[in-house]
Amino acid sequence: MTTKTTKSPYWQGMAAGAPFVLVVVPLSILFGVVATEAGLSVFETMVMTTLVIAGAAQFTAVQLLSEGAPTLIALVTALAVNLRMAMYSASLTPHLGAAPVRHKALIAWLMVDQAYACGMLAYERNPGWSVAQKASFYFGTVSLIVPLWGVFTFVGAVVGEAIPPEFALDFAVPITFLAMIGPMLRTQAHMVAAGVAIIVSLFLAFLPYSIGVLLGGLAGMIAGAEAERQMAHRGIAI
């Protein structure tokens, strides 16, 4: 009985997502602190974090609003940051597109970077999994991440100002994305996209409202797509 449980896709998914708890907890606390410092009430903070469940977009919107950016700029920037979810959805469709509508709706709501990264790696390693097994794995990855994101956002919103500055919770943001993106940079096209995005973002760091980061991301996607096209044209394995 224990063996079957341990080997089930759901428990494999939970095990794959568990290490991200180490960064999700401080990241969610940090968001609660930032949101309330930006002027949101605890209730407003919790509504946002429950409905959106997208750390990068939430941080972006709150940070821009706290800096006095126009609401339209904050919304457009947050939407642009979350455009990656559309790409996630497209790449998950071959694996989860045949799932029941209720499951797809839940997956869409619970789509987070960590679950996507873990899911794609697992699906590649287990090509024989059924749609139900793949969905089960995905739900396993978010079983710890999403509830803890909500719980510790509340903690941060309530006790934010009591957290000593020397705790430096903002370390969780870069560590989270490095942990997710690092294992996925497996082709030359991926490396080109990441490199161009970084260089352009740094070069345009002087632009207001973090517009340089958006332009860097766009430049990276274009460069990565062109690199793939060139490599395919030359017959180089991508």
SVG drawing of the C-alpha trace seen along z (x, -y; Angstrom):
<svg xmlns="http://www.w3.org/2000/svg" viewBox="-16 -59 40 61">
<polyline fill="none" stroke="black" stroke-width="0.4" points="0.0,0.0 2.8,-2.4 4.7,-1.7 1.6,-2.5 1.0,-5.7 4.7,-6.8 4.8,-6.1 1.5,-7.8 1.9,-10.9 0.1,-13.0 2.7,-12.2 5.5,-12.6 4.2,-16.0 4.0,-17.0 7.6,-15.8 8.7,-17.8 7.0,-21.0 8.0,-20.6 11.6,-22.2 10.0,-25.4 8.3,-25.9 11.7,-27.2 11.3,-30.2 7.5,-30.5 7.2,-31.1 9.5,-34.1 8.3,-35.4 4.7,-35.4 5.6,-37.0 7.4,-39.7 4.4,-40.3 2.2,-40.7 4.6,-43.3 5.0,-45.1 1.3,-45.2 0.3,-46.7 3.1,-49.2 1.9,-50.2 -1.5,-51.1 -3.6,-47.9 -5.6,-46.7 -5.2,-43.1 -8.5,-42.2 -7.5,-43.8 -4.1,-42.0 -5.7,-38.7 -8.3,-39.2 -5.5,-40.0 -3.3,-37.1 -6.2,-34.6 -7.6,-35.6 -4.3,-36.2 -1.9,-33.7 1.0,-35.1 3.8,-36.4 5.7,-38.3 2.6,-40.1 1.5,-40.9 4.8,-42.3 5.0,-44.3 1.6,-45.9 2.0,-46.8 5.5,-48.1 4.6,-50.3 1.5,-51.7 3.6,-52.4 6.0,-54.4 3.1,-56.5 2.9,-54.9 -0.4,-55.5 -2.9,-52.6 -2.9,-51.8 0.9,-51.4 0.7,-49.1 -2.1,-47.0 -0.4,-46.7 2.9,-45.9 1.4,-43.2 -0.4,-41.7 2.8,-41.7 4.6,-39.9 1.9,-37.3 1.9,-36.7 4.3,-33.9 1.2,-32.0 -0.2,-32.0 3.0,-30.3 2.8,-27.9 -0.7,-27.0 0.2,-26.4 3.0,-24.0 0.9,-22.2 -2.0,-21.7 -0.5,-18.5 -0.3,-17.0 -3.5,-18.3 -5.7,-19.5 -7.9,-16.4 -8.6,-16.7 -12.1,-17.4 -13.1,-21.1 -13.4,-21.4 -9.8,-20.1 -8.5,-22.5 -10.3,-25.4 -8.6,-24.5 -5.2,-24.1 -5.6,-27.5 -6.4,-29.1 -3.6,-27.3 -1.0,-27.8 2.3,-29.0 5.8,-28.9 7.0,-26.2 4.2,-23.8 4.7,-24.4 8.5,-23.8 8.0,-20.6 5.2,-19.4 7.0,-19.8 10.1,-18.0 8.0,-15.1 6.0,-14.7 9.1,-14.5 10.5,-11.8 7.2,-9.9 5.8,-9.8 3.6,-6.9 1.5,-8.7 -2.2,-9.2 -3.9,-12.6 -5.3,-11.8 -1.9,-10.9 -0.4,-14.1 -3.2,-16.2 -2.7,-14.4 1.0,-15.2 0.2,-18.9 -2.3,-19.1 0.3,-17.4 2.9,-20.2 0.5,-22.9 -0.8,-21.2 1.8,-22.8 2.8,-25.8 -0.6,-27.5 -2.0,-27.2 1.2,-28.3 1.3,-31.3 -2.0,-32.4 -1.3,-31.7 2.0,-33.5 0.8,-36.4 -1.7,-36.9 1.2,-36.6 3.2,-39.2 0.3,-41.6 -0.5,-41.3 3.0,-41.4 4.9,-43.1 6.3,-46.0 7.4,-43.7 9.8,-41.8 13.4,-43.1 14.9,-44.6 18.0,-42.4 15.9,-39.3 16.2,-40.5 13.2,-38.5 13.6,-39.8 16.3,-37.2 13.5,-34.8 12.5,-36.5 15.7,-35.9 16.4,-32.5 12.9,-31.2 13.3,-32.1 16.9,-30.9 15.8,-27.5 13.0,-27.3 14.7,-28.6 18.2,-27.1 17.2,-23.4 15.2,-24.5 18.1,-26.3 19.0,-23.2 19.4,-24.4 21.4,-27.0 18.2,-28.9 17.2,-29.0 20.7,-30.4 20.4,-33.0 17.0,-34.1 18.1,-34.4 21.3,-36.2 19.7,-38.8 16.9,-39.4 19.5,-40.0 21.7,-42.3 18.8,-44.4 17.2,-44.7 20.4,-46.0 21.1,-48.3 17.6,-49.8 17.5,-49.9 17.3,-53.7 13.7,-53.6 10.9,-54.3 8.4,-51.8 10.7,-48.8 9.8,-49.2 13.3,-48.0 12.6,-44.6 9.5,-44.2 11.5,-45.2 14.3,-42.9 11.9,-40.0 10.5,-40.8 13.9,-41.0 14.8,-37.7 11.8,-35.9 12.5,-37.3 16.2,-36.3 15.4,-32.9 12.8,-32.3 15.3,-33.5 18.0,-31.3 15.7,-28.3 14.8,-29.2 18.5,-29.6 19.5,-26.3 16.6,-24.5 17.5,-25.9 21.1,-24.7 20.0,-21.3 21.5,-21.8 19.8,-19.8 17.8,-22.2"/>
</svg>
